Structures are given as structure tokens and as C-alpha cells.
Amino acid sequence: SRARKGEGRPARWARVQRGPVASGSPKKCMDELIPVVNQIRDALLSVQLDNPLDLPEICVVGGQSVGKSSLLEGLVGRSFLPTGSGVVTRRPLLLRLCSTSVTGPQADGREWGQFRHLPGKEIEDFDEIRAEITRETERVCGERQGLSPLPIVLEIHSPWVIDLTLIDLPGITRVPVGDQPDDIEIQIRNLIMEFVSRPKSLILAVVAANADLATADALAVAREVDPEGQRTIGVMTKIDLVDQGEERSVLAVLEGRTYPLRRGFVGVVCRSFRDVKSGKELKEHLVEEEAFFKNHADYRGIANHSGVAFLAKHLNRALLDHIAEVLPDIKNQALRNIQELEVEQQGYGESLSFQPGERGTFLLSLMTKFAGRFGDVIEGKISGRQEAESGQLMGRARIDYIFRDVFASTVRNFECCNGLSDDEIRVAIRNATGPRATLFVPEAAFELLARKQIAKLQAPSLQCAELVFDELQRVLLLSELPEFRRFLNLREQVFSVVRGILRKCLEPTLQMIRDLMKMELAYINTSHPDFSGSPGAIAGNVASGNSRRNLREASKNSPRNASAESLRPPPRKASGSDSRASSANWQNSEVEGRVASPGRGAVAGRGLSPSPEDVGSAGSGLTWFFSFFRQPIPTGGHSSSSRNLAAQASGATAVETPWPPAPSAQMSPSPSSGGLSLSGTGSSSYTPGAGGVLRLPHIPLVITPASTPPNQREQVEVSIIRLLLENYVNLVKKNISDSVPKVIMFFMVNTVKDVIQSECVARLYKEDLFENLLIEAKDIEGKRVRCQERLKALYRILDVTDQVRNSAGTW
């Protein structure tokens, strides 16, 4: 009776005989690919890899009531899937169709199913298979409408099927019905996307021909993960239910003119609900389907490429081609997993069985190995998997990045006069001057401000050491030996020793950086050969508007024909008014010429200010520098100011109008003279007392710079101080950028590398600690067994792929 089960099958559905095929022929190798992938899948199902292999599979996707279950039953040739309303498929069904021989002693036409969760049990009653699917679904998902991504694996063995592997996914739904969760749509969508988003999977998108293609849920999901349609196969069901006059539209879809897919569309006719209820045999339905396409006026042209039988062959060929394409990648993935597991297995080692005296030797070897690995990580010879795959810097390269791109860049971009206002500089100059009259900028003010700016470099220098300390902590984690997973006590003790070494090295490093900064603050070396603080350099910068760029431009454009003789006044006579008049006339003309000439270093509103060329040619830059502080601030008539300016230009002293003027009871402070203001309730003007006695105003407790602009002398002093600070602090920045990394490398990085092994031996190599340090963790034995099982499964995968390669001779 079993032999008669195959009678009446249509000729197109009959199994194509392979015939005698020579070993190693391409056809035989291709036919073996699907069983090969099934063997690989079985090997993977027995273990759980951290990086699972991506295997080729066909995912069946479709909306509710599009005929998805009827299509799968048509491929099998038997009714075996649960039916009902709502979401019936709540777990993925991994369906394997395995073709059995139709000739020989086993050609009895026997068909049976076998579940993976029921190994060794062959079920010939397909109604029982349907019931087992329902029971297994409820066992995991419960009786309510819950979902689970854990697949049910079912193998169907039959001589009437073609080797094929499909995954039946839950039907896409929009509205929750009955006791379904409110987010049932999101749950189903996430479950489907988990399978179809795998790049090695094919998508079987099932749509109904009597519905609008634009609203097909299956095509919408496929478009998201496969926008170019490279791995999507379309199936149109219910073609016999299309309204009259719409056949042309369906034909356009099947021919690929409406919605093009690389693997095309296949039209099928599924059993109706009435046929299922009446118990109509699938073999009868397949005969009717074949007749429908051959006799239909619009579909007879595509009859040879339509129907469930053609779909089975089409899926078989597509899956075989896809497997042949991705099988080399599967082998490479298996090799990478094997390498990782072998390292892990090495860490677990074998069961402990130490002989007397072997514990110390074993412990010493681990310390030596760890110290060498720590040094290799710092030098960049060993990297973690994450760093290697992403191309990240590690070890010494990361430390150099901290030195060059973080610390040195921060110091280099630090503004030398950052945070210094003109008022602060004026206060520093006044405080340094005190009651003494000065001829030039006081050196004490410059040193005070220089120390204030240099001290700001200490914070980033100390932070640089902290960053390297954190980086060495990261190196410690990367240096972990595989054996440390086995001996957790040893790992904790070794890490504790290394962290203690790092902390001990950090404090001397920070102290040395502080001492380095103290040395820079202790002596402001104004005699440094690279410090341009000479009077000639200062004069050049001031004359060019306190800008180096303007100085270069002014130097190019300034006339060069002035000689020392032209600046020297005519010889003075011993006496006579004519001589004095002649000298004064020469001085006045010289002053007028310098003020009018833009290239001679004149400063607007400041009187006479010679250019750098004039200073150099005169051979007396220091005399010129002093002249800035001897010239008076114009407050009176023109003749007096002119005489003083002329006297300064000639190097003589003006005797007609002495400066400063003698005190007078009729003089009052000028509000435009700048300087310091007295803040408080007291007045800056005098108060006449009884009998005309002068009284001084009240002196406030706090005296600050005035809000009025500084006078000419203060402007020059502030400009000079800023130029000197910029030049000197730049020298210090270079020293700090070079010295701090050297200090960190010497006191911390190199020291840790040199003493790590000796410290571990001195602290841990003690006989009374051996037993405690070499105690295995409680879960090590279980991890060792699981690791061995994973390796065994991966080795099996390699054996299977190698067999296919050897049979085909090439991929």
C-alpha cells in the first residue's frame, strides 16, 4: 500500500533520475551542497558559538491568508501544517526536504517526518506531525499568542520531494485579534527581520494575485533588506481567483515588467479553503494546476515556468547556486572561530595534576610570559581583536598620540599672554617701580608676569602623566594571559601587583614634573641666546606697531639711504646765539621730516619715534630706548614741546623748559594724564584749609588702574612687556613639550616594563601561596567541556567543506 502512495503523481512532479554520475562531476557536487549545509547546520545547532556562522537559507515571508501554508504543503505533497485563525505560526519552522531513492531495495515510496527535538523517532502519520508542531509551539510560547525565535526543526523524507531547506516565518499581521498582544505587529516584524536581514539568506516573498501589489507586505519587507532585488524570489498565489480582465496585469508581474526581480516571479494555484475542508488530495490539485496554466489563454505562454513543481526546482537551483557562492566564506568563518576557541582552550588547559615542585616552575613561567606580553603590548606587537579589526592604535602608539597630538598641541596653542590684561601689566609695572624713577621697563615686572604665565603650563603637564597612567591600565587588560581565565586568584594578585607598581611610579613622575616647573620658575633666564630682549629688537617691534608681520613689511618699504651722518647734529660752537639758532633749526626740520614720513618709524600722536634702521645706524639703541621715558607728555604750548622733542632727537637736554615742572600751588591733576585713580570717597583735588593751608585728599584702601586710557609711556611699556613675554614663554613651551614626555617615559613607562617581572616574583613566588594561586575556578571544567564541543563541531564543518572541495576539485 505504501508503494501505491506515489501512483497518480503528475509527470512533471516525478523525481528526475540522476543516473550514473561519475564521482567528482559538477552535477553530483552541486546536488550534495544542500545536504552539506544541513550537516553544517546540525553541527551548529548542537553548540552555541559566540560568533555564529551565517548559513544560506530560504525564508518564506507573507501576509495573513496569502496561501503561504498551502504553498509549503504543495512543495511537500502532504498536508502537515496547523491551520486556524490568527497567528498560527508562532515559531520559525525550519523545514528540510530530503529526497530518498526511488530505485533499489529502499524504493518503497515511504514518507516520514522527524523532529530534531525527538531524535530517532520517525513519524509517518502527517496528522501527528501537525499535532507535534502545535505541542512544541505551545511548550515554548505558551497557549497564548506569544512568539519565539527558537526554530522547530522538521525533516521530511520522501522520494517525491527535491532537496530543499526553507524557514517558514509567522505571517505578517496588522491588527491584534483575540488575546494577541497589542504589539503583535512589532513582534512579528522584528522576528522576520532577524532572519531576512542575514546577507546569505534568500527571501521567498509570497503575495496574492487578487490583491494590489503595492500593498503586499512581503515585498515591502524584502525591499527594506534587499532594495535591488538580488536575493528575492517572488511567488504569486491565487491566480485562479483573479477578477476577469485583470489577467494581463498579473501576467505583466510574472514576466517581470511591473516589479522586476533578479530571480523573477513564479505563479502557483493553491488549494482553496473548500478543498482543504473536503480533504482533496494534493496530487489531484497538482494535476488541476498543471491543466489550468496550459489551458488558460493568458498564462499558457508561461505554463512551463509556473506551478508548484517548477517552483520546487527553481528554489532548489537558486539555493544550490547560492550555497556554492557562499560556502568558501562559511569555511573562513569556521577557521576564525576555531582560532579563537583554540586560544580559549589553551587558557583552560588540562585538568590539574601537579607533581611535587612543578607548581613553582609553572607559576614562574606564567609570570615570565605575562611580563613579556606586557612589554609586547606596549611596543605594539600584540593587539586585541577589536583593535586589530577596527585598525585602532594601541600600546606605544597611543602613548605617542598623547604626547604629540594631545599634550604638545595643547601647549603649542597656549597663548603666551592669555589672561593678561593691559591693566594687570600696568599694575605689575607700577608695583615693581615703587617710588623709584625708572628709565626703562623694570625687569622685576617682567619676571613676575613671566612666572605667572609659566605656572599655567603645570596643569596640562600633570594631566599628561595621568593620561599615560590610564593608558598603562588599559595595556594591563590587553596583556591578560589565557591562563588567567583558569586561575582567577592568580589573575587578581598579578593585576594587583602591577597596579601597585603603576601607582608607585605615578607619584615620582608627578613630583618630577612639579620640580621641572619649579626650575623654570626659579630662574628667568633673560640671557638665553634665543631670547630676543635686546634694545634694538624691542625698538624694532615697537616701531612696527607691535607686530612681526608689520615689522617685516615696514623693513621692506623703509628707505635705506639714511646714514649715521644725516642723524648726527652739526658741531656745536662754544658760544653765540647763531650757533644755538642753527642747531635748533636743524633739530626742528629733522623732527618735522620724521613725523611726516610714514616709513621712518613715527608713532601717531606720540611725537618722535625713530625707526629700527635709524637706531641701528646711530649705534646707540640704548640711548634711543631711554628717550622713550625722557620725553614729556605734551600739555602746554607748541614751542615748548617742539624744543623738548628736538632736544631728544639730538641727544641734548632741553634747558628752556625743565621736566618735570616745579611744583606749584596753582597746578591741578590733569584728567587726561592716565595713571592710577584713587577709588573711594576721597577727592583727588586739594581742599584749602584755614588760612589757605593746603590739605591732601583722603587715600582709599584700594587703588586700581583708572578706566581712562593709559598715557603714552604706559602704552609703550605694556607693548614691550607683551613682546618680551611672548618670546620668553615660547622658549619655555618648547622646553616643557620636550621634557615632560621624557620624564613620563623614564619614571613610569620604562620603569614599569623593567620591574614588572621582578616585582611579581618577589611578591607572589612564595611556596605558601602556590596552592591558593593555582586553584581553578569552579566553572572552568564546564567551560572546558563546552569549548571542546564547539571545536569538535567546527572541525566537523571543516571536514564537510573539504569533502566538497576535494570532490569538485575547486570552488
FIGU-52471 format. One record per residue (C-alpha): residue in three letters; x, y, z. Coordinates in pm, whole numbers, plus 50000, padded with zeros to 5 digits. Example, Ala and Ser with C-alpha at 12.3 -4.5 7.8 and 13.67 -1.06 7.14 Angstrom:
2
ALA512304955050780 SER513674989450714 
***
This chain:
811
SER500005000050000 ARG502905023450067 ALA504135018449711 ARG500765029449579 LYS501065063049756 GLY503195075849469 GLU500755064749199 GLY498885091949019 ARG501615118149064 PRO501865141348761 ALA504775135248530 ARG506215169948598 TRP506355162348969 ALA508205129348928 ARG511725128549068 VAL514315133548796 GLN516675104048799 ARG520295113248844 GLY521525082048665 PRO525105070448685 VAL527225101148752 ALA530995099448775 SER532495108049111 GLY533575144049128 SER531335155948844 PRO529925191248883 LYS526315178848894 LYS526995154249173 CYS528855180549373 MET526035205649329 ASP523435180149438 GLU525455173949754 LEU525555210549858 ILE522165211750032 PRO522895180750245 VAL526295195950321 VAL524695227750452 ASN522225206750653 GLN525135188450814 ILE526775221650896 ARG523515234251044 ASP523175202751256 ALA526695207751386 LEU525915243751481 LEU522605235451646 SER524415212551888 VAL526575241052018 GLN526235278452065 LEU529015299351915 ASP529845334452021 ASN530095343551651 PRO527565321051475 LEU528035312151111 ASP525745328050857 LEU524345298850654 PRO522315301450332 GLU518585295250372 ILE515255303850210 CYS512975324750431 VAL509275322850345 VAL507595356550409 GLY503995366150350 GLY500955382650498 GLN497975365950656 SER495805344850424 VAL498015347850114 GLY498345309850080 LYS501785305950241 SER500945273650427 SER499245258850119 LEU502345266649917 LEU504615247950160 GLU502285218250171 GLY502315218149791 LEU506105216149793 VAL505965186450032 GLY502975170049869 ARG501265163450203 SER499125183050449 PHE501085187150772 LEU500865223550887 PRO498495235851158 THR495605257251038 GLY493305281851209 SER492585318551257 GLY495025344851379 VAL498765338451405 VAL499175300751374 THR502935300351305 ARG504405314651625 ARG507825298551594 PRO510005296451282 LEU509695262151119 LEU512985250350971 LEU511725226450704 ARG514185202950537 LEU513035183350236 CYS515265153050187 SER514825132449872 THR515055094549914 SER515865069249643 VAL513105058149407 THR515015027149292 GLY516764998449466 PRO515824979049780 GLN514665010549964 ALA512355021949685 ASP509165015349881 GLY507765050549845 ARG507945055750220 GLU507455090950351 TRP508085102050706 GLY508995131850918 GLN511475135751200 PHE511825163751456 ARG515165173551594 HIS513785175751946 LEU512635139251904 PRO515805122751777 GLY515415087851631 LYS511615089751611 GLU510255086751256 ILE506645098051217 GLU504785085350912 ASP501405099751009 PHE501415135850891 ASP498465143951113 GLU500685135051408 ILE503375157651265 ARG500825186051264 ALA499905178951625 GLU503565177651732 ILE504205211751575 THR501325225851780 ARG502565209452101 GLU506135221252055 THR504945256551980 GLU502835257952295 ARG505635242852502 VAL507905272452428 CYS505445300552354 GLY502585290352581 GLU498935286852489 ARG498555324352443 GLN499685342352130 GLY503355346152225 LEU506235343851978 SER509705328251997 PRO512685329951757 LEU513725294451852 PRO513035273751539 ILE511335239851517 VAL513465217151300 LEU511495192351089 GLU512885169050825 ILE510575154250561 HIS511965123550383 SER510205114050062 PRO511075101749714 TRP508735128349569 VAL510475159449704 ILE513535178449591 ASP516335186149837 LEU515425219649983 THR515695239150307 LEU513075265250394 ILE512215285850702 ASP508525292850746 LEU508115325750932 PRO504965339151100 GLY502515356950872 ILE502605394850880 THR499605409151063 ARG498405444551123 VAL495715443451391 PRO495815422151709 VAL492915397651725 GLY491545379752030 ASP494105375052304 GLN497035385952087 PRO499375411852244 ASP498875448052143 ASP502355449051991 ILE501945416851792 GLU502735435351469 ILE506075447751605 GLN506965413651747 ILE506295395951417 ARG508175422251221 ASN511245420051446 LEU511225382151421 ILE511015383151042 MET513725409551011 GLU516045388351226 PHE516065361650955 VAL515685380750628 SER518365406550716 ARG521075379850702 PRO523025386350383 LYS523325349350294 SER519585341950310 LEU517175341150014 ILE513725356550053 LEU510655338749920 ALA508085366949910 VAL504555352749882 VAL501855376649751 ALA498265371249645 ALA497445377549278 ASN493935390349359 ALA495335418549582 ASP497065451049497 LEU500785445149456 ALA501545479349603 THR500135468249939 ALA501985434949952 ASP503625432050297 ALA506135405950184 LEU507545428049907 ALA507745457750146 VAL509825437550393 ALA512035423750115 ARG512605458549975 GLU513975470650310 VAL516725444350333 ASP517195437749961 PRO516485470449780 GLU517985458449450 GLY516065425349449 GLN519205404049421 ARG518145376749664 THR514335378849649 ILE512135353149474 GLY508525363449418 VAL505595339049431 MET502055348549323 THR499305326749466 LYS495555325649396 ILE496005332749027 ASP492775313748958 LEU490885338949173 VAL491885369748974 ASP488965390948851 GLN488145388448486 GLY490085414248288 GLU492975416048537 GLU494865386748388 ARG497055409848181 SER498215428348491 VAL499115395548661 LEU500945384048351 ALA502985416048348 VAL504075409148705 LEU505015372948630 GLU507045383948329 GLY508935409448537 ARG507615440548365 THR505815455648666 TYR508085447348959 PRO511485434548837 LEU513325409049049 ARG516615392848960 ARG515245358249034 GLY511795365748897 PHE508205356948992 VAL506565322648981 GLY502785318348964 VAL501045289949150 VAL497475278649219 CYS496895268749582 ARG494165247149726 SER491115266449828 PHE489625265450176 ARG486825243550038 ASP489355218649900 VAL491135216750236 LYS487895210950425 SER486745184550181 GLY490065165950212 LYS491015169149850 GLU494325151749779 LEU497275173049677 LYS498055150449384 GLU494665158249236 HIS495205195149291 LEU498605194349120 VAL497035178548812 GLU494395205948805 GLU497055232848849 GLU499025219948552 ALA495895219148337 PHE494945254448446 PHE498155270448317 LYS498235250247994 ASN494615257847901 HIS494405294348011 ALA494525318247717 ASP496745343747900 TYR499005320448100 ARG499695292247853 GLY502825310647736 ILE504355308048082 ALA502965273748171 ASN506425257948166 HIS507605283348423 SER504635281848658 GLY503235258248917 VAL504445242949241 ALA506585216849065 PHE508545243048874 LEU508835264149188 ALA510435234849375 LYS513055230249104 HIS513605267649079 LEU514185270749454 ASN516485240549451 ARG518645255449177 ALA518685290149338 LEU519665275549675 LEU522395253849521 ASP523905283449336 HIS523725304849646 ILE525375278049861 ALA528185273649608 GLU528735311049621 VAL528905314749999 LEU530465281550102 PRO534065295050093 ASP533005323050329 ILE531475297350563 LYS534775278950578 ASN536685311150651 GLN534255319450931 ALA534735284751075 LEU538525288851067 ARG538335321851255 ASN536105306451519 ILE538505277051554 GLN541445300251612 GLU539605318851888 LEU538415287052054 GLU541895271652042 VAL543255301852230 GLU540435298552481 GLN541045261252515 GLN544725268052574 GLY543765290552862 TYR541625263453021 GLY544365237652977 GLU544095202153102 SER542985190253442 LEU545445198153718 SER547845170753817 PHE550985187853951 GLN553905167554071 PRO555965179654369 GLY557955210454268 GLU556035216153946 ARG553775243454084 GLY556645267854135 THR558045261653788 PHE554625265653631 LEU553945297753824 LEU557325312553733 SER556735305153364 LEU553375323153377 MET554965354153536 THR557705354953274 LYS555165350752998 PHE552995378453138 ALA555885402953171 GLY556925396452813 ARG553385400652689 PHE553035433752876 GLY556135447152704 ASP554945434452365 VAL551595452152403 ILE553355484852485 GLU555555481152179 GLY552535473251960 LYS553475437251884 ILE550245422952028 SER546765437551987 GLY543305427652092 ARG540805415151839 GLN538755446951850 GLU541785469251786 ALA543035446751506 GLU539705445751322 SER538985483051352 GLY542535494551279 GLN542905513151610 LEU546155524651766 MET547385506052069 GLY550225505052320 ARG553155527852245 ALA551325543651951 ARG548555555652181 ILE551115569452427 ASP552855588152143 TYR549475601452039 ILE549015615752390 PHE552455631952376 ARG552265646752028 ASP548645652451935 VAL547225659752280 PHE549865674152513 ALA552255690952269 SER549375705052067 THR547735719652378 VAL550975735852495 ARG551765748652147 ASN548355765152113 PHE548605781852453 GLU548635819652413 CYS551645834052592 CYS549695864052724 ASN546505845152785 GLY544555860453074 LEU546795891153100 SER545055924453053 ASP546775957653000 ASP545655968853346 GLU547345938753507 ILE550575946653327 ARG550345983553430 VAL549795973553794 ALA552785949753780 ILE554985977153637 ARG553876002853896 ASN554315978154183 ALA557775968754063 THR558766005254019 GLY557606018054355 PRO558826052754446 ARG561926049454230 ALA562056067053896 THR562866042653613 LEU564366048853275 PHE563046016953116 VAL560655987753185 PRO561525972253522 GLU562855936753499 ALA561015926753816 ALA557645932753647 PHE558635911353352 GLU559775882553576 LEU556615884453784 LEU554355882153480 ALA556515855453315 ARG556255833053622 LYS552505837753627 GLN552195825953266 ILE554685797353300 ALA552805783853604 LYS549785778253380 LEU551685750653196 GLN551855728553506 ALA548225716553494 PRO548375701753138 SER551775686353217 LEU550405667853520 GLN547325657753324 CYS549525642653054 ALA551065619653314 GLU547585609653433 LEU546535601153077 VAL549585578753028 PHE548815562353362 ASP545295554253240 GLU546725541052914 LEU549015517253103 GLN545955504553290 ARG544445496452952 VAL547645479152843 LEU547395457553156 LEU543985444453047 LEU545235437152696 SER548175418052842 GLU545975392453016 LEU547105356852954 PRO544605329952850 GLU545645310553159 PHE544265338353381 ARG540725327153294 ARG541605294453456 PHE543345307853767 LEU541305337453882 ASN543215341454208 LEU546475344254018 ARG544935369853784 GLU543745391754071 GLN547085390254250 VAL549145397853940 PHE546895426853841 SER547095440054197 VAL550905439454188 VAL551045457353852 ARG548565483953961 GLY550655489554272 ILE553755494254056 LEU551895519453841 ARG550795539254145 LYS554315539354285 CYS555685552053955 LEU553005578453914 GLU553915598854222 PRO557635603254134 THR556595612153782 LEU554225639153903 GLN556805651954152 MET559475654053881 ILE557085674053660 ARG556415697553951 ASP560155701354007 LEU560605708053638 MET558085736253659 LYS559765749553975 MET563095750753792 GLU561535771053515 LEU560015794653772 ALA563165797053984 TYR565305815053726 ILE564035836253439 ASN566975833753204 THR566885866353012 SER570405858652888 HIS569185829052685 PRO570685831152335 ASP567255826252177 PHE565615853352386 SER565345884952175 GLY565145910752452 SER567855934452334 PRO567065971752298 GLY567395970251921 ALA564875941451890 ILE562445959152123 ALA562725991451925 GLY562025973351600 ASN558905956651737 VAL557525988351895 ALA558156009051582 SER556255983851366 GLY553075985451570 ASN553955955851795 SER553525930951511 ARG556175909351350 ARG554375908651020 ASN554175946651013 LEU557845947951108 ARG558785927050801 GLU556635948350573 ALA557965980750722 SER561535968350684 LYS560975961650313 ASN559385995750246 SER561556018050472 PRO564236039250297 ARG567816027750337 ASN569676059850232 ALA569826074950579 SER573336074550713 ALA574766079951053 GLU575996113950941 SER572496125250849 LEU571316117751202 ARG574246134551374 PRO573646171451459 PRO576096197951333 PRO579036206851557 ARG578126229951837 LYS580066261751889 ALA581396272252221 SER579046302052245 GLY576866325152046 SER573226328251963 ASP573806319951599 SER575106285851686 ARG572126278351909 ALA569696290351645 SER571336269951374 SER571226238951591 ALA567586244251682 ASN566596249751320 TRP568306217151222 GLN566536198651501 ASN563116212651412 SER563476203751045 GLU564626169051136 VAL561626163751366 GLU559166176151107 GLY560666152950846 ARG560456122551071 VAL556886128651181 ALA555746133850823 SER557506103050687 PRO555486070650735 GLY558506048750678 ARG560686063150949 GLY559056046451246 ALA556886075451358 VAL554096067551602 ALA550926087651559 GLY550156110751846 ARG553376101552026 GLY555936125651896 LEU559316113951777 SER559996076451747 PRO562896066151522 SER562786035551303 PRO564856004451372 GLU567186013751085 ASP567836047451241 VAL568536031851575 GLY570956007151426 SER572736032851219 ALA573016056551509 GLY574816029551701 SER573056038652020 GLY569866017352057 LEU570056020452431 THR570076058552407 TRP567016056852180 PHE565286033152424 PHE565896057252711 SER564476085552504 PHE561006070052530 PHE560966076252902 ARG562566110652898 GLN560176126952654 PRO557426148152812 ILE553726144152764 PRO552556174752566 THR550326195952786 GLY551336231552709 GLY552296253652417 HIS553726242452087 SER557106258752120 SER557956241252446 SER557036206952315 SER558936212251994 ARG562036222652180 ASN561896191652401 LEU561366168552104 ALA564206184751920 ALA566426181052221 GLN565606144152248 ALA566336138251880 SER569716154951908 GLY570616137652231 ALA570736171152417 THR568836182452721 ALA566296210052689 VAL567136236652940 GLU564496261652839 THR561596240952982 PRO562696217153257 TRP560846184353308 PRO559186176553532 PRO557966212153609 ALA558476226253953 PRO555616221954196 SER553146249854203 ALA550156256554416 GLN548196265454107 MET548666231653932 SER545916205353936 PRO545936169253816 SER545016165453451 PRO542156141253392 SER543736130653064 SER547066120753208 GLY546006084653279 GLY547876066353551 LEU546196053353864 SER542936065354006 LEU542046066754374 SER538896046954431 GLY536876055454741 THR535116085154893 GLY538126108454889 SER538586135254623 SER541656138654404 SER541746176854439 TYR543146195454733 THR540986211854997 PRO542056245955125 GLY542166247955500 ALA542046276855739 GLY544356304755637 GLY544856289955288 VAL546756258955412 LEU546766230555157 ARG545436196455269 LEU545876162755094 PRO542806142454991 HIS541786110455167 ILE543676079455044 PRO541316049554978 LEU542156014255084 VAL542116000454725 ILE543906017654439 THR543246002954092 PRO544046013253733 ALA541816040353601 SER539196034153340 THR540796061253133 PRO543206050852858 PRO546866047552958 ASN549266075352874 GLN551896072552607 ARG554596059452835 GLU552366031852971 GLN551346021352622 VAL554966016852527 GLU555735997852847 VAL552775974252805 SER553715967152442 ILE557295959452536 ILE556235936352819 ARG553895916952591 LEU556615912052331 LEU559095900252590 LEU556575876452745 GLU555655861252411 ASN559265855052325 TYR560305840552660 VAL557205819252724 ASN557595803852378 LEU561055792252484 VAL559615776752799 LYS556825759652599 LYS559445742652383 ASN561325730652689 ILE558165717452857 SER556915699852542 ASP560235681652518 SER560965674652886 VAL557575662453015 PRO557315632152777 LYS560885622652866 VAL560075623953235 ILE556955602353189 MET558775576352979 PHE561725574053219 PHE559915574653553 MET556785554953460 VAL556585536253127 ASN560115522053110 THR560255516153485 VAL557095495153482 LYS558395474253193 ASP561705468153369 VAL560465458853716 ILE557155441053648 GLN558625406053642 SER560895410753942 GLU558075425954147 CYS555685397554063 VAL558285371854159 ALA559175389954482 ARG555535393854588 LEU553955361354463 TYR556665335054425 LYS556205320754773 GLU555625284254842 ASP552785290455084 LEU550895309254806 PHE551285283254533 GLU548225262954616 ASN545935293154652 LEU547155309754332 LEU546745278354121 ILE543205269354226 GLU540915265653925 ALA537655284853910 LYS534555264353973 ASP533125268753624 ILE536355261153440 GLU535585224353393 GLY532225232053233 LYS533765258653010 ARG536495234352908 VAL533915208352803 ARG531805233752609 CYS534885246852434 GLN535855211852328 GLU532345205752194 ARG532455237651990 LEU535825228751848 LYS534555194251759 ALA531565209151573 LEU533745233751384 TYR536215206651288 ARG533285186851153 ILE532245216850943 LEU535755219450801 ASP535735182250716 VAL532425185950532 THR533565216150331 ASP536865199150248 GLN535005168750114 VAL533015190649877 ARG536165208649767 ASN538015176049704 SER535085161949506 ALA534735192849287 GLY538435199649260 THR537765236949301 TRP535185260149448 
***
